[in-house]
Amino acid sequence: MTYLSKKIALACILLLGLTHSWAQAPAFPYSIQKEALADSAMVVTAHPLATQVGLETLRKGGNAVDAAVAVQFALAVVYPQAGNIGGGGFLVYRSKEGQTAVLDYREKAPAAATEKMYLDSTGNVLTNKSRFGMLAAGVPGTVDGMWEAHKKFGRLPWGDLVTPAIELAEKGFQITEREAESLNGERFNFIRQNTFTPAFVKMEMWQAGDWLIQKELAQTLARIAGFGREGFYGSGTAKLIVEEMGKNGGLITYQDLQNYRSVWRTPLEFDHKDLHIITMPPPSSGGILLQQMLGMTSNFPLKEYGMHSTAAVHLMAEVERRAYADRAMHIGDPDFWKVPMKRLTDPAYLKSRMADFQADKATPSKKVAAGDIKESEETTHYSIVDAAGNAVAVTTTLNDSYGSRTVVAGAGFILNNEMDDFSAKPGAPNLYGAIGGAANAIAPEKRPLSSMTPVIATKGGKIWLVLGSPGGTTIPNTVFQVLVNLTEFGRSLPEAVQAKRFHHQWQPDKIQIEEGALSETVIEQLTGMGHTVEPRGPMGRVEAIVRLPNGRWQGVADGRGDDSAAGY
Ligand code: DON
């Protein structure tokens, strides 16, 4: 047998899944657990079936990275709004011995992308082009990311990690009420954006308990199981992607796919009080923003103010405003733009940033420019700790819910619309209302600026917290608030995660609050100080793990979705 035919045979065996324990798909309704306690290991993801896949991988002797790879592929099946193989993400790792690593598997602009590709002839932004259809897609990074992570840290055979996902796609799984609503809500977009009927559209409306079967996705996953990276960036999958681009005006070429490489970057690490935080540097803005916001609050007695008090919300919103102003100006793909990281996170700079802070008055955003630096709604997060004490925090995305809504015909997966995270034109808001300029302008093979903030925090040299969230530009604020709820306001992890949140991102100049986040009195007082306070929908979906004082792990899954935690 040649190497190739052996690989094909392996892929077929994996696809049939005849001998594997995953053949028995879990019965519906599977249980959704918001909190779990365990002695050894913990997995928290956006979907109970993906959580179960992660946990099984750990029980079979896989480590946290093996579990992360298995979860990523499982989410691509059971959580199609954000779980993906057609998107990208960031992985933060810390070994039990303290080795840290971060992997950037963010999508890249195709080589044929141009700065003004989403502008019409008069210079107006054509937002639909960066949000829907093939032209919205960046070159996917997920499969290469998983391949690299596995190559460096994985222990179990690669194929074994993809198998659970193949089986979930091949045999199907029963969807929840929330998933049914979400698919029904996108029905029109799926029909409009595809020339065939993808698995996500049914004759009738979806209902809780219906089976979602994704045969073509199962075949793509089988190619990935059999051929690894090449199963996506070469082989039949690449051919299907390139064909789809040709038919529907996309830019991604075979060469773009072949050239895609994820990057091990230097982790962004900093100390905050008794914590050591390990998180993502650019092309995510998340780590820098988190460091800035924690730094800017560190000279104020937040603890005394109390959670959701006028003084605390005012201070935190002002800090958020200033950090996001810097984001718009200074942060972009570090391979293309010199990000002044040192200066942006320098304690003296952060102190000077708060010089015009007034305790009783909002600072209008138009008066808060980005700092003068002279130095040359869908994503998903999962948190894992294994029995040895290694940890992984991953945030991964298609950008919008179901990305570009285009499914690669014959391959069954959704392509991202990550190109919308670029600044299509200076000052023009993207999907999340974020504005930017040259730092985040479109260029061939550049990565769009992200807000994703996967975090591992240690205390006394031991892993204490694994944390992250989706939510576009709200992500750094969600992570910031959960951390502050824990460390300053003395909340337990379940309280810190389920607490209502608020969001300020400089522009637009307002504090958006989840329903019930703030009392009428606090809203009145903030308004009196010059803030505009507006209601918004749910903000973020946090998946977090904390080590309790007794040494046990506590996993907490956000109550805002079907998210689920499990451990052993
Ligand atoms: O990378 C980013 O910041 C965005 N593409 C993330 C999108 C997101 O979180 C959507 N979730 N609701």
Boltz pocket constraint, residues with backbone or C-beta under 6 A from the ligand:
constraints:
  - pocket:
      binder: B
      contacts: [[A, 377], [A, 378], [A, 379], [A, 380], [A, 397], [A, 398], [A, 399], [A, 400], [A, 401], [A, 418], [A, 421], [A, 449], [A, 450], [A, 451], [A, 452], [A, 469], [A, 470], [A, 471], [A, 472], [A, 473], [A, 475]]
      max_distance: 6.0
